[in-house]
Amino acid sequence: MNLRTFAWTAALLVGAASAGAQTMKPGLWEVTTKMAGNPETDKAMTQMQKQMASMPPAQRKQMEAMLGKQGVGMGSNGVTAKTCVTREMIDRGEMQARQQGNCKTTIIDRTSRSMKMNFICANPASSGEGVYTFQGDNAYTMNMKVSSAVKGGPKTTTIDSSGKWLGSDCGSIKPVALPKQ
């Protein structure tokens, strides 16, 4: 897994993390995500951090700028991604438009303060369950466990995220195109 792949994976999680959008404000959101528990993912993240740290300053600045234009940043707290959430996305409840892999999400329980969900994806085969806890309409935390088969063996990854609303103006960050109804 290279830096670009990891950054894209983190960006996908932004869409997944927004699934409980009924309590969210539209606008620019920042989501910080940490992945743990899967030795291959942990190793890839450590390797990417080392690669970024060992780059000449000009190259590192260029890489950070490229990721920044996509709303993605890497730090010791995990991967941070910005996403633009529109009123249409909130109203339709289709916040997972960026998910790849032929995935189906089922909301198990939803209240004004939390949402429990599970998902299953066909390609690559994976499944998981998560709980979102909302702090009003401008912040949330999420904990998700993802099971997959990598290189022939089962793997479990824990994903912890926190999201905060930055404002109503998304600036240069464009919303995800929703599928046609």
Legacy VTK file of the C-alpha trace (Angstrom):
# vtk DataFile Version 3.0
C-alpha trace
ASCII
DATASET POLYDATA
POINTS 181 float
0.000 0.000 0.000
1.574 3.302 -1.031
0.960 6.818 0.274
-1.562 7.658 -2.444
-3.538 4.438 -1.850
-3.631 5.046 1.901
-4.719 8.653 1.395
-7.495 7.489 -0.960
-8.599 4.868 1.578
-8.800 7.580 4.213
-10.814 9.756 1.849
-13.245 6.877 1.326
-13.729 6.725 5.063
-14.813 10.338 5.057
-17.787 9.306 2.934
-18.503 6.343 5.166
-18.160 8.440 8.296
-20.816 10.791 6.997
-23.456 8.075 6.761
-25.349 9.373 9.780
-25.712 12.766 8.257
-29.251 13.387 9.506
-27.703 15.304 12.409
-24.940 16.999 10.412
-24.605 20.534 9.104
-23.849 20.931 5.410
-20.492 22.441 4.548
-16.816 21.649 5.008
-15.947 18.808 7.376
-12.559 17.637 8.606
-12.223 13.971 9.536
-9.210 12.493 11.314
-8.867 8.731 10.954
-6.570 6.224 12.659
-6.377 2.607 11.563
-4.936 -0.106 13.810
-4.948 -3.812 14.500
-3.947 -5.058 11.076
-0.164 -5.599 11.007
-0.009 -4.941 7.253
-1.924 -1.663 7.555
0.148 -0.615 10.580
3.357 -1.420 8.697
2.198 0.483 5.601
1.310 3.567 7.678
4.667 3.482 9.481
6.468 3.047 6.165
4.580 5.979 4.595
5.389 8.217 7.561
9.066 7.252 7.248
8.990 7.912 3.493
7.493 11.357 4.051
10.037 12.149 6.780
12.990 11.039 4.631
11.987 13.094 1.577
14.032 16.181 0.778
12.154 19.244 2.105
11.127 20.435 -1.386
9.769 17.011 -2.374
7.930 16.596 0.944
6.414 20.054 0.517
5.293 19.118 -3.016
3.708 15.856 -1.784
1.965 17.630 1.099
0.670 20.274 -1.334
-0.655 17.590 -3.704
-2.459 15.830 -0.863
-3.623 19.168 0.537
-5.327 20.078 -2.751
-7.361 16.902 -2.295
-8.082 17.856 1.325
-5.837 15.101 2.704
-3.018 15.429 5.237
-0.932 12.991 7.264
0.264 13.481 10.799
1.033 11.642 14.004
-2.705 11.600 14.808
-3.525 9.705 11.604
-4.853 10.821 8.247
-6.918 13.977 8.050
-9.263 14.542 5.137
-11.622 17.376 4.305
-14.894 16.741 2.558
-17.739 18.894 1.346
-21.159 17.705 2.531
-24.142 19.181 0.701
-27.745 19.502 1.886
-28.729 17.069 -0.911
-26.293 14.471 0.461
-27.746 14.882 3.938
-31.339 14.728 2.715
-30.733 11.666 0.542
-28.676 9.868 3.183
-26.308 8.702 0.446
-23.053 9.746 1.981
-21.132 6.695 0.825
-20.986 7.542 -2.857
-17.202 7.194 -2.892
-17.199 3.662 -1.545
-15.710 1.183 -3.952
-16.077 -2.563 -3.968
-19.802 -3.072 -4.528
-20.690 -2.344 -0.887
-24.022 -2.451 0.915
-24.553 -0.624 4.197
-27.356 -1.356 6.645
-28.259 1.001 9.472
-29.098 -1.149 12.502
-30.142 1.565 14.964
-30.325 5.351 14.686
-31.059 7.991 17.301
-30.338 11.710 17.396
-27.074 10.959 19.281
-25.804 7.754 17.660
-26.009 5.377 14.760
-25.037 1.717 14.532
-24.400 0.235 11.103
-22.833 -2.702 9.334
-21.597 -3.211 5.798
-20.464 -5.889 3.413
-18.339 -5.372 0.294
-17.836 -7.809 -2.581
-14.563 -6.594 -4.099
-12.355 -6.919 -2.205
-14.389 -9.056 0.173
-14.769 -7.303 3.509
-17.379 -6.615 6.150
-17.673 -4.617 9.313
-19.715 -2.801 11.870
-19.470 0.629 13.365
-20.922 3.075 15.843
-21.112 6.823 15.296
-21.659 9.121 18.247
-22.777 12.662 17.416
-21.903 15.712 19.486
-24.671 17.955 18.195
-24.666 18.759 14.485
-21.039 19.850 14.216
-18.924 16.931 15.524
-18.888 13.155 15.850
-16.692 10.200 16.724
-16.750 6.813 15.048
-15.394 3.370 15.872
-15.471 0.657 13.233
-14.165 -2.886 13.014
-13.456 -4.184 9.514
-12.833 -7.846 8.678
-11.173 -8.890 5.435
-9.095 -11.652 3.923
-5.673 -10.421 2.893
-3.101 -12.772 1.403
-5.209 -15.783 2.316
-5.769 -15.026 5.978
-8.417 -13.167 7.953
-7.513 -9.666 9.133
-9.330 -7.290 11.448
-8.703 -3.559 11.370
-10.044 -1.051 13.863
-10.790 2.404 12.540
-11.307 5.353 14.876
-12.396 8.681 13.416
-13.491 12.059 14.622
-15.177 14.650 12.474
-15.701 18.342 12.990
-17.573 20.919 10.993
-15.312 23.715 9.752
-17.892 26.004 8.172
-20.562 26.386 5.537
-18.107 27.319 2.739
-16.320 24.324 1.210
-13.778 26.488 -0.617
-11.880 24.446 -3.206
-13.060 21.067 -1.848
-15.763 19.758 -4.155
-18.631 17.524 -3.000
-18.707 13.909 -4.089
-20.972 13.228 -7.061
-24.008 11.307 -5.883
-25.385 8.419 -7.934
-28.572 9.138 -9.892
-31.755 8.091 -8.149
LINES 1 182
181 0 1 2 3 4 5 6 7 8 9 10 11 12 13 14 15 16 17 18 19 20 21 22 23 24 25 26 27 28 29 30 31 32 33 34 35 36 37 38 39 40 41 42 43 44 45 46 47 48 49 50 51 52 53 54 55 56 57 58 59 60 61 62 63 64 65 66 67 68 69 70 71 72 73 74 75 76 77 78 79 80 81 82 83 84 85 86 87 88 89 90 91 92 93 94 95 96 97 98 99 100 101 102 103 104 105 106 107 108 109 110 111 112 113 114 115 116 117 118 119 120 121 122 123 124 125 126 127 128 129 130 131 132 133 134 135 136 137 138 139 140 141 142 143 144 145 146 147 148 149 150 151 152 153 154 155 156 157 158 159 160 161 162 163 164 165 166 167 168 169 170 171 172 173 174 175 176 177 178 179 180
